[in-house]
Amino acid sequence: MVSTTVAMTFSFVVNLLWVFNLERRLVPRRAWRFLLMTACALYGVQNAIIGLASDLWPAPVNEVARFCARLLSAPGQEELFARNLVTLAATAASMTWNYFWYRSYVFRDR
């Protein structure tokens, strides 16, 4: 919990001052929006992708995992590759979600 709080605080400050290069006005409103959108990504988007790719439609992930295991000469490691591929997809989806919402909602200049 502490590491997540530190990471989210750092992310907010870096996005506010560097990525979107905004002045510090409206910080409380932006902070609440940031928290809301980040929570949606962490608890909604990532869990949806993990559920979809792991439970509802695992065939594509399993096929790529088998290919990776063959390519890297790692027989028996298909499950490890599948878990990591699902995590990678969930992370990419949440990062895309975050950037879109940070840009259009959290850090907009209005």
N, C-alpha and C positions, 0 to 999 in steps of 0.2 A: 504494500500500500504506500509506503514511504517512497520507494523508488518510482512508482507510477506518478505520484504527486510531483516529485522533483522533475521527472521527464515531461509531464504535461506543462508545468510552470515554465521550464526552459523552452519548450516548443512554442508556447504562447508568446513569450518575450522575443524569441528569435523571429517568429512570424510577424509580430507587430513592428519590430524595429528594423529588421533586415529584409525579409522576403517581400513584404508588402510596403515597407518603407513609409510607415505612417507616423504622424505625430501622436503624442500620447493622450490626446483628448479622447473621450468616450471609452476609456479603458474598462470601467466596470461593466458597461453594456457589452463590449466586445468579449470580455472575460466570460460572461454568462453564456453568450452565443458559442464561444469556443468550447466551453465545457459541454454544452448540449450537443453540438455537432460531433465532437470527439467521442462522447459517450455513445452516440448513435453508431458511429463507426466501429467502436470496440465491441459493443454489446449486440448491435443489430447486424451490420454489414458482415463483420467477420464471422459471427455465428451462423448467419444465413449461408455464406459461402462454404463454411466447414460442413454444415448439415447437408447442403446440396451435394457437395463433392464426396462426402464420406458415406452418407446414408441413402439419399434419394437417387443419385446418378453417379455411382463410383466407377463405372466401366471406363470412361476416358482416362481418369487418373490412374487406374490400375494398369491400363495399357501403356501409358507413358512411363510408369514406374517399372514395368517389366522391361521396356526398351532401355531405360537408364541402367538397370541392373545388368543387362546383357552388354551394353556399351562399355560400362566401367568394370566388367568382369567381377561382379559382386553377386553371385547367385545366393538366393535366400534372403536378400536384403530388399525385396520388392515392397514389403510393408513399410520399412523405414523410408524408402524413397516416396511412397504414396503419402505418408503423413507429412513429409517435408514439402511435397508439391502442393498439398492442400493448404498448408500453412503459408507458403509463398503466394498462392492465389488469393487467400484471404487478406494477407498483408497488402498486396498490390491493389486489391479492390478497396480496402479501407483508406489507403493513401490517396487513391484517385478521388474517392468520396470526400476526404478531408480537404484536398486542394480545391476542388470545385466549390464546396461550401465555404471554406475560408475566404476564397477570392470573391464569391458572389454575395455572401451574407455576413460573415463574421467581421471581415476587415474592410468592407466597402466604406467609402468616404461619406456616407450619409447617415 
